[in-house]
């Protein structure tokens, strides 16, 4: 895989660090408008795959909409309404949090994490950021009479359905299967395939599984991320946008007319990814105040801005 220089970190006029990666943007007709690095080489999109995974669950009969559907797509911050939503989702199938098999963790949100620790609580599957997806997986299993104890195994009927759906949406085969941080299978796609899949979700007809996912994300972005999260701000600030961040420097987004973008920062850093996505959306003709806000990543010296992260590979 050949990555290209996407961004540089400038401190006091001096280039201190650089970030390489791959970025791609497609137009409404699927034509590639921006291609930097190796858009057709496989990556693990990590949590950027979640909306695709939820499309698979809806195709398999999951009957959820609104806030809880957005939560199924989420890497949530572990705020109280997120946890209540996970409990509600599980209860709809007669389950509780004991059924969750995702990796125990602390809340992503700083304040919630401090409060959780102050209360003497250990890491929990409930507060781990993928618990909404795992709850939806369990509900899908109940509705199909599939076993619950091994729902994370790659050969489980649920995970086979997920893999087939991801390949269908992306228009390419799954390149590799690993184990994600939450314990679920991690499926590898190319950034181009990821952008194509997001384009299909963003432009989908209402009432289809893809369209239901898009509607939930657009209507309830705080359930997709959380307070202060850039993905929540982006979806709220760009009309019609569907977006999802992923670990190790991944981001993907799409608009209702099928314009879409995806990126991977090679070193896995989160620092430049919002700015790079903002640049890609600008290239797609999007204009919104939130893009300028997300693109402004200051470099601090003695507590004040002395430089910034500059996107140079996407112009």
C-alpha angles and dihedrals in degrees: 000000000000115000125193132216106272105166143004132206112228119196118185091338093310124110103238103170141002134211122210124195149123128277133179137178129188132198128230091273093051095255114147108246099172126027120171122166117347109331093172096052116099125256135169102255088195111188092000083078092063098093088051091049090051091052086058091052092049090050087053092054107272105160104204133119141166121022095357092051090052088048090054087058093046141111086197127197096234095249118159096259089052091054092046088051093053090051091050091049092051093044090056086070096038093259136122134203092280087077092062114106099182117122113279113246144151124265117281092223111091096221094044091048092052091047091047092052093043089056089055094244120155125225110292138198088223095062096038108113096245097054093106091058092046092049089052090049090054093048090050089052092051091050090052096039089242120153117269103201096070102029090129095059112110091230094053112116090245094054092045088054090049093051093048092049095048091052091048094050094045095043092228138083122266105265098201142348122222136160116272124219091261092051098255121120113278111216121205121225133162119259087245091053090048091052091048091051092050090048089056091051094044094050098038124130116256113263095032116109089252092048092048091054091049092049093050094049093046094047099042109030092153088065090052094057122346146235111343095000115142094223090057092048092049095051091045093046101045112059112237096004122148112194140163131186122214135197121265095038103305128144134167133180141170140191129220093259093056100262107141144167140195135183143182124201105216097219092047094245120155094200099087102028098089091049092049092049090050089053091050092050090049088053088054089056099258117148120188136138091236091064091060089047093051091045093055103090107164126206109220130217119181088347098307134089113273098160144345147230107269122203108217105158098063114054 
